[in-house]
Amino acid sequence: MTDLSSSIGFEAVIQPYMPVFYVSFLATIILTPLMRVLAHRHGIVDDPDGKRKVHSQPIAYLGGVSIFLGWLAGVSISVFLRPHNAELIVLNSVQIPPGVLLGAATVVLFGLLDDVYSLSAKVKLFGQFLAALFLIVPGALGIGGNDFFLGVHQAHTGPAWMIIDPLIRNGYIHADVATLSWFAPAVTVFSALVAIAVIVSTCNATNLLDGLDGLCSGVTGVMSIGYLILAVYLASQMVSTEGGSPIDPTRITLSLALLGAVLGFLPFNFNPASIFMGDTGSMFLGYICGVMILLFGQNGTIRWFLSAIIMFGLPMMDTFLAIVRRKLNGKPIFSPDSNHFHHFLVKRGYTVRKAVLISYAVAAIFVSFALIIVIMPTRMAIGIYLVLFGYIIVSAFKMGMIFQSTKIQAANTQLNMNVIKSNGAEAPTAPASKEKEREKETVSSKN
């Protein structure tokens, strides 16, 4: 066996997987205009109503389908690629857990049904829950030969061990606890609950983020760059210390496929958009981000898990502030409002493009903080994590993003979203129709 531990670097790690990016990008950029034609032909469009939807002509949905198919094309060719650490761990191809594909197909199916028929919030929530189950059940049953999420068949892996391992190392619990009869089922249940919570949360967070042309796709692109850098960095570190892991090629492959798909879609979705991703795309992007977060927590290292969450910071922050805002203002959690982060920027006079570009910059700042945390000791990383989000919450209060303001400084009507009224409330909803209202806000909805 060849010893690569002293010579492999960043470029050597990522190079075998680059065909995944090329295929996903080309497939998406070719499929997107085809989906646009198909959407117009079958009436799967977002019609303007002069109130909430102020675009001048019908805009096609089905962009999410092209993103999914492009991502799937990139992932599919990974079975023909030889991983960077194949000689060290005798791995012949990239291992993609079957649960990842089953969950992705499930969330896309429910998103597509919502784009066409306008599903209820409960049905969409059920679809997200089902996707999370499909993600974790094959691993729990040992199907596919890999268990990347629960730690049932592999020692000290899965989200539960991020808590258990530090407690054992610091003497708070004895290592013999792992031999108790109830321990393994408890670890499995805890890890499953974490996986379900992460998937449902990320699906809804990106769904709420999809409120301006190019916002959700571009922000996801920034986050996928962060996931890719983190995945390659960890892979190079693992090779130099432990010979690598089958999880490393999986992380790199999924991040490259995600990056290629969103970059292939973004030119058609950037303002002025000619196609929307719909719930199909926004929930799918959230699902893949959730999968990446879980994969970074698979080794039981909480610092990596926290880093992946911080990379998802913008949609997570926006969703968390929306929940807090509605509770403090005495409104139901799932009621609509027009005080999301992108609304906040537009109300202050920024154009759609400037608001979107600012959001990209904010997402990049989160990614930068996340990458810094990885190289720090865990305790220091947790401290920075708490300080960062504490500052965000205080800033949100000071800038008026928590308590709804009574005056808008400026409003921009060049939006494919709500027309913001002078009192900060949403404009009346148009009568229901076969086509979905793009900006309705429920559990899984637009802003």
Protein Blocks (a to p, Z undefined) as FASTA:
>chain_A
ZZfklmgcfklmmmmmmmmmmmmmmmmmmmmmmmmmmmmmnopacddehlmmmcfbdcde
hklmmmmmmmmmmmmmmmmpccfklmmnopabdcddfklmmmmmmmmmmmmmmmmnopaf
klmmmmmmmmmmmmmmmmmnopohiafknommpghiajklmmmmmmmmnopacfklmmpm
klmmmmmmmmmmmmmmmmmmmmmmmmmmmmbghklmmmmmmmmmmmmmmmmmmmmmmmmm
nopafklmmmmmmmmmmmmmmmmmmmmmpccdfbdebjmlmmmmmmmmmmmmmmmmmnop
aklmmmmmmmmmmmmmmmmmmmmmmmmnopafkbccdfbfklmmmmnopafklmmmmmmm
mmmmmmmmmmmmmmpcfklmmmmmmmmmmmmmmmmmmnopmbccfbdfbdcfkbcbdddd
fkopacddddddfbdcfkbccfbdcZZ
